[in-house]
């Protein structure tokens, strides 16, 4: 909550009453960043806003983050940024982040990260988490202004979380002049129709829910889907 006091002007927060006060949820937001506003500050503002709406003892929000930033790629060789390799593991430990391996080939590491996310949400009994807590996710996985395609795999993850009985809480973030706007939407569940590819369908449904909380000029690649959703 102290983070919010450092914003000038103060963020405008809308729909905060839609944040579940006690139960866990999966928060999904556009990965908004502008030349004058780092996405890390946006995440901090969302975290602080959520804390004000939660009951005491239920105020942590565990963000899903990539374990490393990509520095460059030559052919099929993926080279991580050495600074992120040093700092990210420590940051993940201190702030309770869910660190997803950046390398697509690290299947075992991704499985461990997903189990950790399920544990925070109270859906992994073996983890022994007494008080489930919410998890936050930027489905696009990279800084954007207008919406871009959600990362492959996010749809299946979000759909699985929803099938576990955890609501999805959408948040749209943007700048109105110099003011950061955080707009929370109605929590929802994903139930895929029969004979539908869950991954692509769930990604689109999630990004449409986020997009409906944003100005039309930020709808990006999801503009047709958001317009047809009404």
C-alpha positions in Angstrom: 0.0 0.0 0.0 3.0 2.3 0.6 3.7 2.0 -3.2 0.6 3.9 -4.1 1.8 6.9 -2.1 4.7 7.3 -4.5 2.5 7.7 -7.6 1.8 11.3 -8.7 -0.9 11.7 -9.7 -2.4 8.9 -7.7 -3.7 5.9 -9.6 -7.5 5.9 -10.4 -8.9 2.6 -9.2 -12.2 1.4 -10.5 -14.2 -1.6 -9.5 -12.2 -2.5 -6.5 -15.3 -3.9 -4.8 -15.1 -6.8 -7.3 -12.0 -8.2 -5.7 -12.8 -11.2 -3.6 -12.0 -10.3 0.0 -10.9 -13.7 1.2 -11.0 -16.5 -1.4 -8.2 -17.1 -3.9 -8.4 -16.0 -7.5 -6.3 -15.7 -10.6 -5.8 -12.1 -11.6 -5.2 -11.5 -15.3 -4.1 -8.1 -16.7 -2.7 -6.6 -19.9 1.0 -6.2 -19.7 0.8 -2.4 -20.0 4.0 -0.3 -20.3 4.5 3.2 -21.7 7.7 5.2 -22.3 7.1 7.0 -19.0 5.7 4.1 -16.9 7.6 0.8 -16.3 5.3 -2.3 -16.2 6.9 -3.2 -12.8 5.3 -0.1 -11.3 2.0 -1.2 -12.9 2.3 -4.6 -11.2 3.1 -2.9 -7.9 0.1 -0.6 -8.1 -2.2 -3.6 -8.9 -0.7 -5.5 -5.9 -1.2 -2.6 -3.6 -4.7 -2.0 -4.8 -5.7 -5.6 -4.3 -4.2 -5.5 -0.8 -6.6 -2.7 0.2 -9.6 -4.8 -0.8 -8.5 -8.0 0.9 -9.1 -9.1 4.5 -6.1 -8.9 6.9 -3.9 -11.9 6.5 -5.0 -12.4 2.8 -3.2 -9.5 1.1 -0.4 -11.2 -0.8 -0.6 -11.5 -4.6 1.9 -13.9 -6.2 2.8 -12.9 -9.7 3.8 -15.4 -12.4 7.0 -14.2 -14.0 9.6 -15.4 -16.5 12.7 -16.6 -14.8 15.0 -14.8 -17.3 14.8 -12.1 -19.9 16.0 -13.2 -23.4 19.2 -11.4 -24.4 19.3 -12.7 -27.9 18.8 -15.8 -30.0 21.0 -17.3 -32.7 19.3 -20.0 -34.7 17.8 -22.3 -32.0 20.2 -21.2 -29.3 18.4 -19.0 -26.6 20.8 -16.8 -24.7 19.4 -15.3 -21.4 20.3 -11.8 -20.1 23.0 -12.4 -17.5 21.7 -9.7 -15.2 18.2 -11.2 -15.0 19.8 -14.6 -14.4 21.5 -13.2 -11.3 18.6 -11.0 -9.9 15.4 -12.8 -10.8 15.9 -15.9 -8.6 16.5 -13.7 -5.5 13.6 -11.4 -6.3 11.3 -14.5 -6.8 12.3 -15.8 -3.4 11.9 -12.5 -1.5 8.5 -11.5 -3.1 6.9 -14.9 -3.4 6.9 -14.9 -7.2 6.1 -17.9 -9.3 9.1 -18.2 -11.6 8.4 -19.9 -15.0 11.4 -21.0 -16.9 11.9 -18.8 -19.9 13.3 -21.6 -22.1 10.4 -23.5 -23.8 12.5 -26.7 -23.6 12.5 -26.7 -19.7 9.3 -28.8 -19.4 10.2 -30.1 -15.9 10.8 -26.5 -14.6 7.5 -25.3 -16.0 5.7 -28.2 -14.3 7.3 -27.3 -11.0 6.2 -23.6 -11.4 2.6 -24.6 -12.2 2.5 -26.8 -9.1 3.7 -23.8 -7.1 0.9 -21.6 -8.6 -1.7 -24.3 -7.8 -0.3 -24.5 -4.3 -0.7 -20.8 -3.7 -4.3 -21.1 -5.0 -5.0 -23.9 -2.5 -5.4 -26.5 -5.2 -2.4 -28.7 -4.4 -3.2 -30.6 -1.2 0.3 -32.0 -0.9 1.7 -28.5 -0.6 0.0 -28.0 2.7 -0.9 -24.3 2.2 -3.2 -23.4 5.1 -4.5 -20.1 3.6 -4.8 -20.0 -0.2 -3.7 -16.8 -1.8 -4.3 -15.1 -5.2 -2.0 -15.4 -8.2 -1.4 -12.7 -10.8 -0.6 -13.3 -14.5 0.2 -11.1 -17.5 -1.0 -13.4 -20.3 0.9 -11.5 -23.1 4.2 -12.0 -21.4 5.8 -8.9 -22.7 5.3 -5.2 -22.4 2.6 -3.7 -24.6 0.4 -0.7 -25.2 -2.3 -2.1 -27.4 -3.2 -5.7 -26.7 -1.1 -8.4 -28.3 -1.5 -12.2 -28.6 -1.3 -14.0 -25.2 1.6 -16.4 -24.9 1.1 -20.0 -26.0 0.2 -22.1 -23.0 -1.5 -19.4 -21.0 -4.9 -20.5 -22.2 -4.6 -24.0 -21.0 -3.3 -22.8 -17.6 -6.1 -20.3 -17.1 -8.7 -22.9 -18.2 -7.3 -25.5 -15.8 -7.3 -23.0 -12.9 -10.9 -22.1 -13.7 -11.9 -25.8 -13.8 -10.5 -26.1 -10.3 -13.1 -23.7 -9.1 -10.9 -20.6 -8.9 -12.4 -17.4 -10.4 -10.6 -15.4 -13.0 -10.4 -11.6 -12.1 -9.7 -9.4 -15.1 -7.9 -6.0 -14.7 -7.5 -3.4 -17.5 -4.6 -0.9 -17.0 -3.9 2.2 -19.1 -2.9 5.8 -18.8 -5.5 8.6 -18.8 -3.2 11.6 -19.4 -0.6 11.2 -16.7 -2.9 9.1 -14.4 -2.6 5.3 -14.2 -6.0 3.7 -14.4 -6.7 0.3 -12.8 -10.1 -1.0 -13.8 -11.2 -4.3 -12.2 -13.9 -6.4 -13.9 -16.3 -9.1 -12.8 -14.7 -12.4 -11.8 -15.6 -15.2 -14.3 -15.1 -18.9 -15.0 -14.2 -20.5 -18.3 -16.2 -23.4 -19.5 -15.1 -24.4 -23.0 -17.8 -25.5 -25.4 -17.6 -29.1 -26.8 -15.2 -29.7 -29.7 -13.3 -26.4 -29.2 -9.6 -26.1 -28.9 -9.2 -25.1 -25.3 -5.9 -23.3 -25.6 -6.8 -20.8 -28.3 -10.4 -20.4 -27.0 -9.3 -19.7 -23.4 -6.7 -17.2 -24.5 -9.2 -15.3 -26.5 -11.9 -15.3 -23.8 -9.4 -14.1 -21.3 -8.0 -11.3 -23.4 -11.5 -10.2 -24.4 -12.4 -9.9 -20.7 -9.4 -7.7 -20.2 -10.0 -5.7 -23.4 -13.5 -4.8 -22.4 -12.0 -2.8 -19.5 -9.7 -0.8 -21.8 -10.3 2.1 -24.2 -11.1 1.0 -27.7 -7.8 2.2 -29.1 -6.0 -0.4 -26.9 -7.9 -3.4 -28.2 -5.1 -4.3 -30.6 -5.3 -7.7 -32.2 -8.3 -8.6 -30.2 -10.4 -5.7 -31.5 -12.8 -7.9 -33.6 -13.4 -10.4 -30.8 -14.0 -7.6 -28.2 -16.4 -5.8 -30.6 -18.4 -9.0 -31.3 -18.6 -9.7 -27.5 -20.5 -6.5 -27.0 
